[in-house]
Amino acid sequence: MLPVYDAGFISLHKQFLTIGINGMAEAAESQGLTVGYNPDYIDFVQSRLKIIFQANQAAGEKYGVKFNTEFVPAENLGVKNAKWDKEDGYFVPRDCYNSYFYVVEDEEINALDKFLLHGRELIEWLDGGSALHLNLDEALTQTGYRSLLDTAAKTGCNYFCINVKITICNECSHIDKRTLHSCSKCGSDNIDYGTRVIGYLKRVSAFSSARQKEHSLRFYHREAA
């Protein structure tokens, strides 16, 4: 079944069984907490992730395999988790659970706080991925991108990407890396945008209906950190 393992190219002893986290922000909100860079929220997240980390360590010793924890992209699962919890009568503040330490539609949180929330304080007990997706209204200058790298280093954010919506013309198929309201080549306003669902680039019109709704809520920063 696993020929690459049988052939010795990959060792099972070096593989991890991943505990995926989705909806941490919603879990905090269910306890009356405000999601953001504040002591109560940080304590809540750290304490939950520490418990999972310690359980992984104990399970590793018991079963002889490795476990790790990461914030999973949950392209489809974020919607399903919210739906299932709502059906079971739980507190569900939105139709798609967040895959980040912040709420995607929050217009008050700044880029620096997002780096802090995905920095060393909150990823201490995560030994898998916890990518910050920084949505920007437009591409930055070289100096601006350098500033983001410096901010990431200072806050301890070791995993981040930058999303600027590209413009795709449905008439002439021209693609522009800028976020525009019409095609820069033929002038048509019959356009689509491309951005990451969570982990990969895709036409927004090709997102699931629930993800299209979630995307429409995403806040795109006009300024870097």
URBEL-V288278 format. One record per residue. N is the residue number from 1. RES is the residue in one small letter. SS is DSSP state (A for helix, B for strand, O for the rest). PSI is psi in radians with two decimals (NA if undefined). OMEGA is omega in degrees with one decimal (NA if undefined). Layout:
n=N res=RES ss=SS psi=PSI omega=OMEGA
n=N res=RES ss=SS psi=PSI omega=OMEGA
This chain:
n=1 res=m ss=O psi=-0.59 omega=-177.9
n=2 res=l ss=O psi=1.28 omega=-174.3
n=3 res=p ss=A psi=-0.59 omega=-179.7
n=4 res=v ss=A psi=-0.52 omega=176.2
n=5 res=y ss=A psi=-0.77 omega=179.5
n=6 res=d ss=A psi=-0.59 omega=-179.3
n=7 res=a ss=O psi=-0.15 omega=177.1
n=8 res=g ss=O psi=0.13 omega=179.2
n=9 res=f ss=O psi=-0.57 omega=178.9
n=10 res=i ss=O psi=2.36 omega=179.6
n=11 res=s ss=O psi=2.25 omega=177.0
n=12 res=l ss=A psi=-0.48 omega=-178.5
n=13 res=h ss=A psi=-0.26 omega=179.5
n=14 res=k ss=A psi=0.09 omega=179.4
n=15 res=q ss=O psi=2.71 omega=-179.5
n=16 res=f ss=B psi=2.52 omega=165.6
n=17 res=l ss=B psi=2.09 omega=-170.5
n=18 res=t ss=B psi=2.27 omega=170.6
n=19 res=i ss=B psi=1.96 omega=-175.5
n=20 res=g ss=B psi=2.31 omega=179.5
n=21 res=i ss=B psi=2.28 omega=174.8
n=22 res=n ss=O psi=2.34 omega=177.0
n=23 res=g ss=O psi=0.44 omega=177.6
n=24 res=m ss=A psi=-0.69 omega=179.2
n=25 res=a ss=A psi=-0.73 omega=179.9
n=26 res=e ss=A psi=-0.61 omega=176.9
n=27 res=a ss=A psi=-0.74 omega=178.5
n=28 res=a ss=A psi=-0.73 omega=179.1
n=29 res=e ss=A psi=-0.61 omega=179.8
n=30 res=s ss=A psi=-0.35 omega=178.5
n=31 res=q ss=O psi=0.21 omega=177.5
n=32 res=g ss=O psi=0.24 omega=-178.4
n=33 res=l ss=O psi=2.66 omega=174.9
n=34 res=t ss=O psi=2.16 omega=-179.3
n=35 res=v ss=O psi=2.15 omega=-179.7
n=36 res=g ss=O psi=-3.11 omega=-178.4
n=37 res=y ss=O psi=1.41 omega=178.6
n=38 res=n ss=O psi=2.70 omega=-173.0
n=39 res=p ss=A psi=-0.73 omega=-177.2
n=40 res=d ss=A psi=-0.77 omega=-179.7
n=41 res=y ss=A psi=-0.73 omega=179.3
n=42 res=i ss=A psi=-0.78 omega=178.4
n=43 res=d ss=A psi=-0.73 omega=179.9
n=44 res=f ss=A psi=-0.87 omega=-177.3
n=45 res=v ss=A psi=-0.83 omega=-179.1
n=46 res=q ss=A psi=-0.77 omega=-176.7
n=47 res=s ss=A psi=-0.69 omega=-180.0
n=48 res=r ss=A psi=-0.75 omega=-179.3
n=49 res=l ss=A psi=-0.58 omega=178.2
n=50 res=k ss=A psi=-0.73 omega=178.6
n=51 res=i ss=A psi=-0.78 omega=179.9
n=52 res=i ss=A psi=-0.73 omega=178.9
n=53 res=f ss=A psi=-0.81 omega=-179.6
n=54 res=q ss=A psi=-0.64 omega=176.7
n=55 res=a ss=A psi=-0.65 omega=176.6
n=56 res=n ss=A psi=-0.74 omega=179.5
n=57 res=q ss=A psi=-0.78 omega=-179.8
n=58 res=a ss=A psi=-0.72 omega=179.7
n=59 res=a ss=A psi=-0.62 omega=178.2
n=60 res=g ss=A psi=-0.73 omega=178.4
n=61 res=e ss=A psi=-0.63 omega=-177.4
n=62 res=k ss=A psi=-0.76 omega=-172.5
n=63 res=y ss=A psi=-0.18 omega=177.9
n=64 res=g ss=O psi=0.34 omega=176.0
n=65 res=v ss=O psi=2.86 omega=-176.6
n=66 res=k ss=B psi=2.48 omega=175.7
n=67 res=f ss=B psi=2.53 omega=171.2
n=68 res=n ss=B psi=2.98 omega=-176.7
n=69 res=t ss=B psi=2.35 omega=176.4
n=70 res=e ss=B psi=2.75 omega=171.4
n=71 res=f ss=B psi=1.93 omega=-174.8
n=72 res=v ss=O psi=2.62 omega=179.4
n=73 res=p ss=O psi=-0.71 omega=176.5
n=74 res=a ss=O psi=0.82 omega=-179.8
n=75 res=e ss=O psi=-0.82 omega=178.9
n=76 res=n ss=O psi=-0.54 omega=-174.8
n=77 res=l ss=A psi=-0.54 omega=179.1
n=78 res=g ss=A psi=-0.63 omega=177.5
n=79 res=v ss=A psi=-0.77 omega=-177.8
n=80 res=k ss=A psi=-0.73 omega=179.5
n=81 res=n ss=A psi=-0.77 omega=179.2
n=82 res=a ss=A psi=-0.73 omega=-179.5
n=83 res=k ss=A psi=-0.82 omega=-178.4
n=84 res=w ss=A psi=-0.73 omega=179.6
n=85 res=d ss=A psi=-0.68 omega=179.1
n=86 res=k ss=A psi=-0.72 omega=178.8
n=87 res=e ss=A psi=-0.53 omega=-180.0
n=88 res=d ss=O psi=0.04 omega=174.4
n=89 res=g ss=O psi=0.23 omega=179.3
n=90 res=y ss=O psi=2.88 omega=175.3
n=91 res=f ss=O psi=2.08 omega=-179.1
n=92 res=v ss=O psi=1.77 omega=-174.1
n=93 res=p ss=O psi=-0.24 omega=180.0
n=94 res=r ss=O psi=2.90 omega=-173.6
n=95 res=d ss=O psi=-0.19 omega=179.6
n=96 res=c ss=O psi=2.11 omega=-179.5
n=97 res=y ss=O psi=2.55 omega=-178.4
n=98 res=n ss=O psi=2.57 omega=176.8
n=99 res=s ss=O psi=0.29 omega=-176.0
n=100 res=y ss=O psi=3.12 omega=175.7
n=101 res=f ss=O psi=0.05 omega=179.7
n=102 res=y ss=O psi=3.02 omega=-179.8
n=103 res=v ss=O psi=2.21 omega=-170.0
n=104 res=v ss=O psi=-0.52 omega=-176.3
n=105 res=e ss=O psi=0.02 omega=-178.4
n=106 res=d ss=O psi=1.99 omega=-179.6
n=107 res=e ss=O psi=-0.13 omega=-177.2
n=108 res=e ss=O psi=-0.53 omega=-177.9
n=109 res=i ss=O psi=2.40 omega=179.8
n=110 res=n ss=O psi=2.99 omega=-176.2
n=111 res=a ss=A psi=-0.65 omega=180.0
n=112 res=l ss=A psi=-0.77 omega=179.0
n=113 res=d ss=A psi=-0.59 omega=177.4
n=114 res=k ss=A psi=-0.70 omega=175.7
n=115 res=f ss=A psi=-0.72 omega=178.5
n=116 res=l ss=A psi=-0.71 omega=-179.3
n=117 res=l ss=A psi=-0.42 omega=176.1
n=118 res=h ss=O psi=0.40 omega=-179.5
n=119 res=g ss=O psi=-2.88 omega=-169.0
n=120 res=r ss=O psi=-0.54 omega=-178.2
n=121 res=e ss=O psi=-0.80 omega=-172.8
n=122 res=l ss=O psi=-0.25 omega=178.7
n=123 res=i ss=O psi=0.14 omega=-178.0
n=124 res=e ss=O psi=-0.68 omega=-175.9
n=125 res=w ss=O psi=0.22 omega=175.2
n=126 res=l ss=O psi=2.14 omega=177.2
n=127 res=d ss=O psi=0.24 omega=172.3
n=128 res=g ss=O psi=-2.77 omega=-176.1
n=129 res=g ss=O psi=2.68 omega=174.7
n=130 res=s ss=O psi=1.04 omega=-169.6
n=131 res=a ss=O psi=2.33 omega=169.3
n=132 res=l ss=B psi=2.19 omega=173.5
n=133 res=h ss=B psi=1.86 omega=-178.2
n=134 res=l ss=B psi=1.87 omega=-179.3
n=135 res=n ss=B psi=2.15 omega=-178.7
n=136 res=l ss=B psi=2.54 omega=-178.9
n=137 res=d ss=O psi=-0.49 omega=178.1
n=138 res=e ss=O psi=2.83 omega=179.6
n=139 res=a ss=O psi=2.61 omega=-178.6
n=140 res=l ss=O psi=2.96 omega=171.2
n=141 res=t ss=O psi=2.98 omega=177.3
n=142 res=q ss=A psi=-0.69 omega=178.4
n=143 res=t ss=A psi=-0.69 omega=179.3
n=144 res=g ss=A psi=-0.75 omega=178.9
n=145 res=y ss=A psi=-0.63 omega=177.1
n=146 res=r ss=A psi=-0.67 omega=177.9
n=147 res=s ss=A psi=-0.68 omega=178.1
n=148 res=l ss=A psi=-0.72 omega=178.5
n=149 res=l ss=A psi=-0.73 omega=178.2
n=150 res=d ss=A psi=-0.71 omega=178.8
n=151 res=t ss=A psi=-0.75 omega=178.5
n=152 res=a ss=A psi=-0.75 omega=-179.6
n=153 res=a ss=A psi=-0.75 omega=-177.3
n=154 res=k ss=A psi=-0.59 omega=-178.3
n=155 res=t ss=A psi=-0.18 omega=-179.1
n=156 res=g ss=O psi=0.40 omega=176.9
n=157 res=c ss=O psi=1.85 omega=-172.5
n=158 res=n ss=O psi=0.07 omega=-174.2
n=159 res=y ss=O psi=1.80 omega=179.8
n=160 res=f ss=B psi=2.78 omega=175.4
n=161 res=c ss=B psi=2.81 omega=-177.9
n=162 res=i ss=B psi=2.28 omega=179.5
n=163 res=n ss=B psi=2.08 omega=169.6
n=164 res=v ss=O psi=2.12 omega=-176.6
n=165 res=k ss=O psi=2.24 omega=174.3
n=166 res=i ss=B psi=2.67 omega=-178.5
n=167 res=t ss=B psi=2.20 omega=-177.8
n=168 res=i ss=B psi=2.14 omega=-179.7
n=169 res=c ss=B psi=2.21 omega=178.8
n=170 res=n ss=O psi=-0.16 omega=179.9
n=171 res=e ss=O psi=-0.93 omega=-175.8
n=172 res=c ss=O psi=-0.01 omega=176.8
n=173 res=s ss=O psi=0.20 omega=177.3
n=174 res=h ss=O psi=2.46 omega=178.1
n=175 res=i ss=B psi=2.24 omega=178.5
n=176 res=d ss=B psi=2.31 omega=-177.2
n=177 res=k ss=O psi=-0.19 omega=178.2
n=178 res=r ss=O psi=2.80 omega=175.0
n=179 res=t ss=O psi=1.86 omega=-174.5
n=180 res=l ss=O psi=2.96 omega=178.7
n=181 res=h ss=O psi=-0.10 omega=175.5
n=182 res=s ss=O psi=2.88 omega=-177.7
n=183 res=c ss=O psi=2.30 omega=-178.8
n=184 res=s ss=O psi=-0.18 omega=-179.2
n=185 res=k ss=O psi=-0.92 omega=-175.7
n=186 res=c ss=O psi=-0.18 omega=177.0
n=187 res=g ss=O psi=-0.02 omega=-178.2
n=188 res=s ss=O psi=2.53 omega=174.5
n=189 res=d ss=O psi=0.17 omega=174.4
n=190 res=n ss=O psi=1.41 omega=-172.5
n=191 res=i ss=B psi=2.88 omega=173.7
n=192 res=d ss=B psi=2.91 omega=175.8
n=193 res=y ss=B psi=2.68 omega=175.6
n=194 res=g ss=B psi=2.35 omega=175.8
n=195 res=t ss=B psi=-3.13 omega=178.7
n=196 res=r ss=B psi=2.34 omega=167.2
n=197 res=v ss=O psi=-1.11 omega=166.7
n=198 res=i ss=O psi=-0.97 omega=-173.0
n=199 res=g ss=O psi=-0.27 omega=-174.1
n=200 res=y ss=O psi=2.71 omega=-176.8
n=201 res=l ss=B psi=2.37 omega=-176.4
n=202 res=k ss=B psi=2.66 omega=172.7
n=203 res=r ss=B psi=2.38 omega=178.6
n=204 res=v ss=A psi=-0.62 omega=-180.0
n=205 res=s ss=A psi=-0.29 omega=178.9
n=206 res=a ss=A psi=-0.08 omega=173.5
n=207 res=f ss=O psi=2.74 omega=170.1
n=208 res=s ss=O psi=2.77 omega=-177.8
n=209 res=s ss=A psi=-0.67 omega=179.6
n=210 res=a ss=A psi=-0.68 omega=178.9
n=211 res=r ss=A psi=-0.57 omega=175.3
n=212 res=q ss=A psi=-0.70 omega=177.7
n=213 res=k ss=A psi=-0.74 omega=178.8
n=214 res=e ss=A psi=-0.70 omega=-179.9
n=215 res=h ss=A psi=-0.66 omega=-179.0
n=216 res=s ss=A psi=-0.33 omega=179.8
n=217 res=l ss=A psi=-0.28 omega=-174.9
n=218 res=r ss=O psi=2.42 omega=179.1
n=219 res=f ss=O psi=2.24 omega=178.7
n=220 res=y ss=O psi=2.08 omega=-177.3
n=221 res=h ss=B psi=2.49 omega=175.2
n=222 res=r ss=O psi=-0.27 omega=-178.7
n=223 res=e ss=O psi=2.63 omega=176.3
n=224 res=a ss=O psi=3.09 omega=-179.8
n=225 res=a ss=O psi=NA omega=NA
